[in-house]
């Protein structure tokens, strides 16, 4: 793989993917762990009744566009910022959390060898910005309704969830995407 710019993606030599596991961690504990390591960020939360986009402050407290939120029904969460991603799933014992980051070798942790990282990927969110205030924008689409995201944008703009793809290689030199980390928001 060569260093090249392809569309909005930038290929860089990669450091290892570090994965730290915590079993039996409830969601509050997992969010505090995430912010103690990576700082504040955003979170995508699945509950039986709703899909939520939240912010996570430096103390691990989650909040939506209208303030705090009840996370008791959450069964899957991805909290993220530019430096790390937390992946949490509810289990009968509380939950399993995995903190994933790219970084320098950590002799205490097993890591996955990485060939390169591809920055600038992402997912365009449905809809366009209807209104924006206090660090949040409301996206609306006739197909999926409305959702608030933690980024300010002018009406009519689109928002994208940005990612970094991690490219590894097997013993034969075959390259593959071995992971994808959510990183942040981009206004288009």
C-alpha positions as CSV (number, residue, x, y, z in Angstrom):
1,X,0.0,0.0,0.0
2,X,1.4,3.4,-0.9
3,X,0.9,6.8,0.8
4,X,-1.8,8.4,-1.4
5,X,-4.8,10.6,-1.2
6,X,-7.9,8.8,-2.5
7,X,-11.0,11.0,-2.5
8,X,-11.3,12.2,1.1
9,X,-9.3,9.3,2.5
10,X,-5.8,9.5,3.7
11,X,-3.7,6.4,4.0
12,X,-1.0,6.4,6.8
13,X,1.4,3.8,8.1
14,X,-0.4,2.2,11.0
15,X,0.5,1.5,14.6
16,X,-1.1,-1.4,16.5
17,X,-4.8,-1.8,17.3
18,X,-5.0,-2.0,21.1
19,X,-8.0,-3.7,22.6
20,X,-8.7,-3.6,26.4
21,X,-11.5,-5.8,27.7
22,X,-13.7,-5.5,30.8
23,X,-16.2,-8.2,31.5
24,X,-19.1,-7.6,33.9
25,X,-18.9,-3.8,33.5
26,X,-22.3,-2.0,33.6
27,X,-22.8,0.8,31.2
28,X,-22.1,3.6,33.7
29,X,-18.8,2.0,34.6
30,X,-17.8,1.5,31.0
31,X,-18.5,5.1,30.1
32,X,-16.4,6.3,33.1
33,X,-13.6,4.0,31.9
34,X,-13.8,5.4,28.4
35,X,-13.6,9.0,29.5
36,X,-10.8,8.3,32.0
37,X,-8.7,6.9,29.1
38,X,-9.9,8.9,26.0
39,X,-11.8,12.0,27.3
40,X,-15.2,13.2,26.4
41,X,-16.9,12.1,23.2
42,X,-20.2,11.0,21.6
43,X,-22.2,7.8,21.9
44,X,-24.6,5.8,19.7
45,X,-27.0,3.9,21.9
46,X,-29.5,1.1,21.0
47,X,-32.5,0.6,23.3
48,X,-35.6,-1.5,22.7
49,X,-37.6,1.7,21.9
50,X,-35.1,4.1,20.4
51,X,-31.8,4.8,18.8
52,X,-30.1,7.6,20.6
53,X,-27.2,9.9,19.7
54,X,-25.6,11.4,22.9
55,X,-22.6,13.2,24.2
56,X,-20.5,11.8,27.0
57,X,-18.8,14.3,29.3
58,X,-15.5,14.0,31.0
59,X,-17.1,12.2,34.0
60,X,-18.7,9.6,31.8
61,X,-22.2,11.1,32.0
62,X,-24.3,10.8,28.9
63,X,-26.7,13.5,27.7
64,X,-28.9,14.1,24.8
65,X,-29.8,17.4,23.1
66,X,-32.4,18.0,25.8
67,X,-30.2,17.0,28.8
68,X,-29.6,13.8,30.7
69,X,-31.0,10.5,29.5
70,X,-32.0,7.3,31.1
71,X,-29.8,4.5,29.8
72,X,-31.3,1.6,31.8
73,X,-32.8,-0.1,28.7
74,X,-29.6,0.2,26.6
75,X,-28.3,-3.1,25.1
76,X,-25.5,-1.8,22.8
77,X,-23.4,1.3,22.9
78,X,-20.5,2.7,20.8
79,X,-18.9,5.7,22.5
80,X,-16.1,7.4,20.5
81,X,-13.9,10.4,19.9
82,X,-10.8,10.9,17.6
83,X,-8.5,8.8,19.8
84,X,-10.6,5.7,20.9
85,X,-13.9,3.8,20.7
86,X,-15.8,2.0,23.4
87,X,-17.9,-0.9,22.4
88,X,-20.3,-2.1,25.1
89,X,-23.0,-4.8,25.1
90,X,-25.4,-5.7,27.8
91,X,-25.0,-9.2,29.3
92,X,-26.7,-11.1,32.1
93,X,-23.7,-10.1,34.3
94,X,-23.9,-6.4,33.5
95,X,-22.1,-6.0,30.3
96,X,-18.9,-6.5,28.3
97,X,-16.8,-3.5,27.3
98,X,-14.0,-3.3,24.8
99,X,-11.9,-0.1,24.5
100,X,-10.2,0.1,21.1
101,X,-7.6,2.6,20.1
102,X,-4.7,3.0,17.7
103,X,-1.4,3.8,19.4
104,X,2.1,2.9,20.3
105,X,2.9,-0.6,21.3
106,X,1.7,-1.5,24.8
107,X,3.8,-4.4,26.1
108,X,1.0,-5.2,28.6
109,X,-1.6,-5.8,25.8
110,X,-1.8,-8.0,22.8
111,X,-2.1,-6.0,19.7
112,X,-3.0,-6.7,16.1
113,X,-0.3,-5.9,13.5
114,X,-1.5,-3.1,11.3
115,X,-0.2,-2.2,7.8
116,X,-2.0,1.2,7.4
117,X,-4.9,3.3,8.6
118,X,-7.3,5.0,6.2
119,X,-8.7,8.2,7.6
120,X,-11.5,10.2,6.1
121,X,-14.1,7.4,5.6
122,X,-17.5,7.7,7.0
123,X,-21.3,7.3,6.8
124,X,-23.6,10.0,5.5
125,X,-26.5,10.4,7.9
126,X,-30.0,10.5,6.6
127,X,-31.6,13.9,6.1
128,X,-30.4,17.5,6.2
129,X,-30.1,20.0,9.1
130,X,-33.4,21.7,10.0
131,X,-32.1,23.7,12.9
132,X,-29.1,24.0,15.1
133,X,-28.5,25.4,18.6
134,X,-26.4,24.8,21.7
135,X,-24.0,22.4,20.0
136,X,-26.7,20.2,18.4
137,X,-28.3,19.9,15.0
138,X,-31.6,18.4,14.2
139,X,-31.5,16.3,11.0
140,X,-34.7,15.5,9.2
141,X,-35.6,13.1,6.4
142,X,-39.0,12.0,5.2
143,X,-37.9,8.4,5.2
144,X,-36.6,8.2,8.8
145,X,-37.9,11.2,10.7
146,X,-35.7,13.4,12.9
147,X,-32.6,12.8,14.9
148,X,-30.4,15.2,16.9
149,X,-26.6,15.0,16.5
150,X,-24.0,16.8,18.6
151,X,-22.6,19.2,16.0
152,X,-23.6,22.6,15.0
153,X,-24.4,23.1,11.3
154,X,-26.3,25.5,9.1
155,X,-29.8,24.6,7.8
156,X,-29.7,22.5,4.7
157,X,-26.3,21.0,5.4
158,X,-25.6,17.3,5.7
159,X,-23.7,15.5,8.5
160,X,-21.3,12.5,8.2
161,X,-20.1,10.2,10.9
162,X,-16.3,9.9,10.3
163,X,-14.3,6.7,10.6
164,X,-10.8,5.4,10.4
165,X,-10.3,2.0,8.8
166,X,-7.5,-0.2,10.0
167,X,-5.8,-2.3,7.3
168,X,-3.9,-5.5,8.2
169,X,-2.2,-8.2,6.2
170,X,-2.0,-11.9,6.5
171,X,1.2,-14.1,6.1
172,X,0.7,-14.1,2.4
173,X,0.6,-10.3,2.0
174,X,-3.2,-10.1,1.4
175,X,-4.5,-6.9,2.8
176,X,-7.9,-6.6,4.6
177,X,-9.8,-4.2,6.7
178,X,-9.5,-5.6,10.2
179,X,-11.3,-2.9,12.1
180,X,-13.2,0.4,11.7
181,X,-13.2,3.0,14.4
182,X,-15.8,5.8,14.7
183,X,-14.1,9.1,15.1
184,X,-16.4,12.1,15.0
185,X,-18.7,14.3,12.9
186,X,-18.2,16.2,9.8
187,X,-20.5,18.9,8.3
188,X,-20.9,18.7,4.5
